[in-house]
C-alpha cells in the first residue's frame, strides 16, 4: 500500500518537474521547441533536468530498480531542479497559457492514473510519461486553434478601424527607441497607441491588437522583430501599414540569420504591405536588388542631412535639414546613435503635418527609454543603465560617452549576445582603452572578452547573484558604473 502511494506521488512529482522545466524554456523562446533545442546556449541544462531524469527512469524501471529511481528523484533531481529554479533571474510567468498547460497535464495525469487502477497496468511503466507527451501535443493543438481565432479577431478589428494609420518599425538595432521617440513626438498632435515594452513578435502584436489597441486611436505604431525569414512578412501582411521604418541592419541575431544578406532580406519583407505609401530606410542599409521602380519610389532614406552633432553625458544637440532649411534640435536623450533614431521620428512627424516649432519642443521633452542609456546618481555613484542595448554601435557609443567622465570608470557587461565574434572583439578592445575595472557577467562571452582586455583589471562573474556584493566591494563614491547590455542567467 505504501509503495503504491509512493508510486503515485513520484509519478506526479516526476511529470510536474520535467513539465516545469519544459514550460520555463518554452516561455523563454516564445514557445518554439525548435529554438529550445537548437538555440539554447546551456545544453548541459537539457541533459541534467530533462534527458538524464528520463533515461534514469527507463533504466531503473526497466531492470526493476524502483528504489534507485526514487532515491535519485528525491535526493538528486528534485533538489537540483528546485535550486535551479530559485537561482533563475527570469522564472516562468504563470500566464493563462502556462495555467492551461498544467491544467491539461493534470487531466491526462488523472486519466493515466485511472487506467492504471482499472487495468492493473503498473508493469507498463513507460505509460508514466504519456501525460507529458499527450499534454504537450494537445496544448500545441489547442494554442494553434486559439491563435487562429485571435488572428481573425485582430484582422476584423483593424478592418473596422479604417481611418487608423499604422506605422511599422523594424531594424536590427534601435527599433524600440525609434518606436518610443516617434510615439512621444506624434502624441503632441495625434491619439497614438504603440506596442508596449519590447513586444515585437507576430503573436504578441495579435494579442496587443485584440486586448489593448483602443478604437479611438489615430495612429498605431508597431515594433516588428524577427528570428527567421518570413517573420516580418507575417507581421506586414497582418498590419498592412501605410508607413514603415527599416532601421539599421547589422549583425544582431546573426546566429539565427547566418548572414547579413539574410537579415536584410527579412527586414525588407516590410515592403509586402499592400497599403504601403512610404518607408523610411536607414541610408547605410543595402537595398534588395530585385526592387521594382514603383517600390523604390516609396523609399525615403534617413537620416536627412545632419551637422554640428554634439553628444555628451549632459545632452545631445544637432542640426537637421528639414525642407530647405537647417533646424536645430536639442534633447536630453544621450548617445550619438540616438540622433539617427530621433531624426527619422522627426521626418515622419513633419511628413504628417506637424510644425517644426512643435517638433522642436517635443524633441527637447523626450523621455529616455527604460534601460537604454539612462543616467542617474545613487550614493555618490554615477550609474548608466544600458541594459537593453545589445548592439555593437550603441555599446561602442556608450564606451565613448563614458570616456568623457573624469573619474574612475567601471563597466559591467556580458558582451554582445546573438552577435558575431568580431563585434565582441571590437567591444572588448574599446573597453580596454577606457575603463578602470571590467566586470564580465555570464559564461557565453567571458573567455573571448577577457582575452582581449589586457590592461584593465577584470572580474569574471559567472553567477550574477554575486554581483551586488562585488559592486559594494569594488565600486566607490565618485565612480561611474556602466551597465552595458544584460543577459538573463539562461544565456
Order of alpha helices (4+ residues) and beta strands (2+ residues): alpha-alpha-alpha-alpha-alpha-alpha-alpha-alpha-beta-alpha-beta-alpha-beta-alpha-beta-alpha-alpha-beta-alpha-beta-beta-beta-beta-alpha-alpha-beta-beta-alpha-beta-alpha-beta-alpha-beta-alpha-beta
